Amino acid sequence: MDLINNLALGLGVAFTAQNLLYAFVGCLLGTVIGVLPGLGPLATIAMLLPVTYSLPPLAALIMLAGIYYGAQYGGSTTAILVNLPGESSSVVTALDGYQMARKGRAGPALAAAGIGSFIAGTVGTLVLAAFAVPLTAVAFKFGPAEYFSLMVLGLIGAVVLSSGSLLKAIAMIVLGLLIGTIGTDVNSGMERYSFGLPDLSDGIGFLVIAMGIFGFGDIIKNLSDKGTKRELFTKKVENLMPTRKDFKLMLPAVLRGTTLGSMLGILPGGGALLSAFAAYSVEKKIRLQPGEVPLGQGNIRGVAGPESANNAGAQTSFIPMLTLGIPANAVMALMVGAMTIHNIQPGPQVMTSNPELFWGLIASMWIGNLMLVVLNLPLVGIWIKLLTVPYRWLFPAIVMFCAIGVYSTNNNTFDIWMLGLFGIIGYGFVKLGCEPAPLLLGLILGPMMEENLRRALLLSRGEWSVIITRPLSAVLLAAALVMLVVVLLPSVKRKREEAFVED
């Protein structure tokens, strides 16, 4: 009954003209950046954070959340019609979606993506609402030692579940932790690693690093790539409605993808990308029915499963961020930054101190999913025409927007130079095959880990054993150790690497 009352409160808050407007703006922007290759929710949210200074906290969060889950919808459109995933989580959607489009079945493929996304988004929102209250109650029992151990578990989870080399993921986490130590020590008041530069006394701005690595870094990468000829399905897509056979195949895949995405989205390092790959792997293992096309050759299950999973994962990745204050992925780290900008401390106290914001944000996600169905399917032609815009016309505007956003934060030209430096560093990460998302998690969680560890040591009068003598803290650290040991086993390590590689 409490859940119904809470959702009713959230819907009442979300159904205001202002919040509906910003939900629509977020969903529209999310769809556009999902469609356009070279942009992504990380870079876009980083660029728009300064814009949210003047907005009410709830409106800002609703818009940023809409960008995130809206990008999952938009990415499927170009993946199906152009074989060009606009968003990384849509990579596996292109495998079967594009083959369906080539066979003249682009309409059912787009419908499968839209229907699966809406069902998964709705279920993901309900899971978020259902888990919020019990998880928040548990979070109130956490002390500094438990929070430190939880953050260690989160960072280990981000390493284990990230794609690519384990060693590179660990290096990115450590680099993020080190960058987080730059600035003035809160306890002693001494400057650390500032090299005598007054501009570094407060540390390197979170926005500067996020925009540099994900905004400028992506621009440099895209400019360095030679343009390839694309086969565009510019003619009008007709017959959107899937057949009865299509529904029979896709609905179980939607349910499987939704369940898998809802679980994986909660995990540290999880979210849309991991959920989509995992769902496609599951669909490949399911026996084909008589007359069914193999996966990879235009099977509708290969579209419905991953698209459902990535949207469910995108929704449930809000759970640890809203209830525990721990970001599950890099986008959630940016959301933590957005909440901090508006003087909101992420964690269990949000639900009790500001229930309108908490439940209003959750309710807005369901409204946003409805908006996205309307935005994506009827307006396919418009989204495809966006792909005809040359990238050389887009990147100057992105560069200018990033620079203005960073400068407006502190009115400091030093931040512009740092933005350029981190853009070059971000491009270096791309060339070295390092995934930069763990760096952002390390940067956000590092100062929080240090603060909670120091607080725990102060309360225990310097006894380091406090982090293993407290039962819950010890369990969390043991879980982190087990996770790390298991993933280092040769057989598990090999399967982990294969999970992110598709034929």
N, C-alpha and C positions, 0 to 999 in steps of 0.2 A: 504493500500500500504506500509505503514511504517513497518507493521508486516512482510510482505514478504521480504522487504529489510533487516530487522533485522535477520530474519531466514537465509537468503542467506549469510549474514556476518558470522553468527554462523556456518553454514555448511562449509564455506570456512576455518574457523579456525579449526573446529573439524576434517575435512578431511585432516589432515597432518599425516605423518607416526608416529610421536611420540604420538600424541593424540589418534590415532586409536589403537596403541599398549597398552596404559594405559587404554583405554576403554575396550579392550579385557581382560586385566589382571584383572580389577575390576569385570567384568561380570563373568569371570572364578572363581575368588575367591568367589564371591557372591554365585554362584551356588554350589560350594563345601561346603561352610559353611551352606547354606540352606539345603543341603542334609544331612550333618553330624549333628545328634542331640547332644546337649550339647554346640554347638557354636552358635553364632548369630552375626548379623551385628554390634550390639553395642560393644561387646567384641573385634571383629576383627578390626573394625575401630579404637577403642581405642589403640589396640596393634600396628597398622600400622601408627598411626600419627607421631611417631618419624622418621619413614622411609621416610615420605614425605618431611622432611626438605631439602633434597638434590634435590628434584624435582621442576620443574617450577610450579607456583601456579595453573595454569589451569590444567596441567597434574595430579597434586595431587588431585584436586577436582573431576576431571572426574573419576579417579580410585576409590575414596571413594564413590562417588555417584553410580558407577557401582556395588560396593559391596552391597549397601543398596537395590537397586531395583532388583539386581541379586538374592539376598537371597529369595525374594518373589517367584521367579520362582523355585529355587531349592527346597524350602520347600514343594512344592506340589508333587514332585516326590516321596519322601519317604512317604508322607501322603497317597498317592494313593496306592503305591505298598506294603508298609510295615505297614500301620496304625500307623506310627511313625512320627508326624509332625516335620520336621527339623527346622521350624521357627514357632513362636507363632501364626502368622496370618494364618497358614495353618491348625490349629486345626479343624476348621469347614469343610475344604476341605476333611479331612479324613473321615468324617461321611458318605458321599455318595461315595467318590472316592474309598475308600477301598472296599466297598460293590460291586462296579462295577468290581473291579479287581478280587474279589472272584468269580464273575459270568463269568469270562473270558473276561471282557470288559475293561481291563486296558488300551489298546490302545486308544479307544475313550475318556476315562477319561483324559489321558495325553494330547491328542490332544485338548480337550475342555479347559484344563488349559492353554496350550500354546497359542492357538488362542485367548482366552479371555484375557490373559495377554498382548499379543501383541497389540490387539485393544485398550485395556484400557490404556496401556503405551503410545501409539501414541496419543490418545485423551488427556490424562493427560499432555503430553508435549505441545500440542497445547493450552490447557487451561492455562498452566504456561506461555507460550509465550504471549497469549492474555491479561492476567491479569497483566502482569509485568509492562507495560508502564503506565496504569491508576493508579495502586496502588503506583507506584514510584512517580508519580505527586502529589498524595495526601500526601505521606510521607514527601515531601519537605515542606508542610505546618505545620508539627508537630514541636512544641517547646518542651523544657524539661518537662513541665507539662503534655503535651499530651503523650509523650513517657513513662513517669512514669505511667500514667493511663492505657496505652495500655499494659504495662508489668503486671500490676495488673490484668487486664482482661485476659491476657495470662495464668497467674498462676491459677486464678480461673477456667478458662476453662480446664486446665490440671487436676485439682482436680475433676471437674464435669464429665469429659469424661474418667477418668482413671477407670480401672476395680478394683473391690474389695471395701473395706471399705472406706467411705468418710473421717472418722476420721484419718485413717492411711495415706491416701493420703495427707491430710492437714499436718499431723505430718512430713511426708517426705519433703514436700515443705518448712516448717519452718526450719527443720534441714539443708536443703540445703542453705537457706538464712543465717543461723547462721554460717555455715562453710565458706561461702563467705565473712564474715566480718573479718576472721582471717588474720592478717598481718598488714601492715603499712597503717594508714589512709592517704589518698591522700591529704586531705586539711590541717590537722594539723601536719602530719609527725610523729605522736605518734603511737607506736605499740599497737595493740589490740589483746587480747586473745592469745598472743604468749608465755606466761608463762616464759618469759626470755630466750627462746630458739632462738638463732640466725637463726637456720634453718627454723623457722616459721615466720621470719620477713617479708618475701614476700608472706606469705600465704601457703596453701597446694596446690600443683600443681593439675591442672585439670586432667592431664593424670593419676596421681597417684590414684586419687579417682575413675575415670572411669575404669581404668584397675583393680583396687582392687575389686570394687563392682561387676562389670560385668564380668571380666576375672577370677580372683582368686575365687570370690564368686561362680560362676557357676561350676568351677572345683571341689571345695569342695562339692557342692551339688551333682554333678554327681558321685563323688567317694563314697558318702554316700548312694546313691540309689543302691539297689540290682538289678543286671542285670536280665531282664526278657527274656523269650524265645520269639523270633520273628519269624513270618511266612514270609519267604523271597520268593518273586516271581523271582527266579534267571533265569528262562528260558526266552528266547527271547520274547519280547513283539511284537506281530504282529498286523496287521489290525489297524493301527493308525487312518485311516480316519473314522470319524463319519458317520453314515448313514444319509439319507435325513431327517428322523424323528428326529434324534439327533440334526441336524442343526436347524430344526423348533423349537425345545424346547430350545436350548441353546442360540441362537442369541438374543431373547428378554431378557433373563437372563443376557447376556453379556452387553447389552445396559443399563439395570437397574443397574447392579453392577458398570459399568463405571460411570454413572451419580451420583450415591450415593457416590462412592469413591472419585470422583473429588470434591464434595462438602465437605465431611467430612475431607478430607486430609488437607484442608486449615485451619480448626479450630484448636485452641490450644489444645494439648492433643490428636488430631486426628491422622490420618495416616493409616497404613496398618491394624493394629489389629482391631481397632474400625470399620473400613470400612467393613472388612470381616464378622464380627459378625452381623453387621447391614444388610448387603446384604443377609445373610442366613435367618435372621428373616423375611425379605421381601419375599423371595422365599417361605417360609413356609406358608405365608398368602395367596398366590396366589392359586386359585382353580385348582385342578388337571384336566387334560384333560382325556377323555375316554381312558382307557388302560395304562395310565401313572403310573409309579411306585411311591409310596409315598416317600417323602423326608426322608432320613435316611436309605433307603433300596436300594440305587443305582440309584438315579435320577441324570441325567446329569446336570440339573439346579443347583443342590447342589454343583457342582464343578465349573461350568462356572461363576455363580454369584459371589461367594466369591473371586475367583481367579482374576476376573476382578476388583472387588472393591479394593482388597488389592494392586494391582499394580497401579491403578489410584490414590489411596490414597497416595502411596509412592511417586508418581511423584508430585502431587499438594502440598504435605507438604513442598516442596521447596519454594513455593510462599511467605509465610510470612518471611521466613529466608532471601531470596534474596532481597525482596523489602523493608521490614521494619526492618530487622536485628533481628527479634523475632523468635526463634526456636519453631516450632509447636510440637515437640516431642523430646525425648532424643537423637535420632540419629541426628536430626538437630542441637541439642546443640553441639554435637561433630563436626558437619560441621562448626559451628560458631567458635569452637576452632581451627579447621584446617585453616580457613581463617585468624584468628588472628595470628597464627603461621607465616603465610606468609605476615604479615603486611597489611592485607586487612581488612578494617573496614566494617563489614556487614551492609547493609542498602541501602537507595535509591541512595547514591552517587556512588555505584559500577557501576550502569548502565551508568552513565554519565562519570565517570572518567576512567572506564575500560570496555568499551562495548564489546571488543573482548573476555574477560574472561566471562562476563555475558551471552552473546548469544552463545558463544562456548560451555559453560556448558549445556545450554538448548538443543542445537542441538545434543550434544553428547548423550543425553538421548534417542533420537529417534534411533540413530545409535546403541546404546547399546541394545535396545529392539530387533532390527533385529539380533544382534549377539546372544542374548539369545535364540531366537527361534531355531537357528542353533545348539547351544550348548546343549539344553535340550532334544529335541525329538530324534535325531539320536543316542545320546550317553547315553541313559537310562541305558544300561547294565553296563557301566563304573561307573555311579553314584551309582548303587545298590551295586557293588562290594566294594565301599568305606565303606559301612556299615559293612563289615566283618572285618575291622581293629579294633582290641580291643582298647577300650578307654584308657587302662593303657599304651598304646604306644603313644597316642596322648598328654596326659596331661603334661608329663615332657617337651616336646617341647614347649607347650603353656606357661608353667611357665617360662622357660628359656627366651623365646622371650619377655614376659612381663617385666621380670627383666632387660634384656639388654636394652629394649626400654626406661624404666623409668630412668635407670642409665645414659644412653647416653644423656638425656635431660639436666641435670645439673651436671653430674659427681659427684653425691652426694649419699653416701651410706645411708644417712638418708631417702631418698626417697624409698629405697628398704624396710626398716623397716615399713614405712608408707603404702607401697603397701600391705605387709602382714597383717597389722592391718586392713586395709579397706577390705581385702579379708575376714577376720573373721567377720567383721561387715556386709558385704554383705551376707554371709551365714546366719548370725543372722536374717537379714531381710527376707530371704526365709523361715526360720523356723517360724517366727512370722507372716507370710502372708502379709508382707509389700511390695508393689511394689516400687522398688528403682528408677524407671525412673523419677518420680516427683522431687526427690532429685537433680538429675542432672540439671533439668530445673531451680530449685531454686538456685543452685550453679552458673549457667551461668547468670540468670537474676538478681540475688540479687545485685551484685556490679553495674550493669547497672542501676537498679532501684535507688540505693542510689545516684549514680552520677547525674542522671537526677533530682531527688528530691532536692538535694543540689543546683544544678544549678538553678532550678526554684525558690528556696527560696532566693538565692542570687540576682536574677533578680527582685524579688518582694520585696526585703528588709525585708525578714523574714516573709512575710504574707502567712500563710498556706492556706488561702482561695483561693490562686491562682489556686489550682488544681480543684476547683469546680466553680470558676467564669469564667474560660475560657470555652466557650461552648463545644468544641470538647472533652476536658478533662472530663467535667462533664458528657457528654453522655457516654463515655467509662466506667467511674466509675459506672454510673447508670446501664449500661448493665451488668457489673460484679455483682452488687448487686442483680439485678433481676435473673440472672443465678443461683446465690447461693441460693436465697430464693426459687426459683421454685424447684430446685433439693432436697431441704430439706423437701418439702411437702411429706407426707407419701406415697401417691399413686405413685408419680413420683419416689421417692426413691426405692420403691419396684420394679417398672418396670425396673429401671436402673440396679438393682442387677440381675433381671431375664434375662436381655439382654446378660449378659456374662456367662450364664449357659445353657448348651445344654444337651438334654436327651442322 
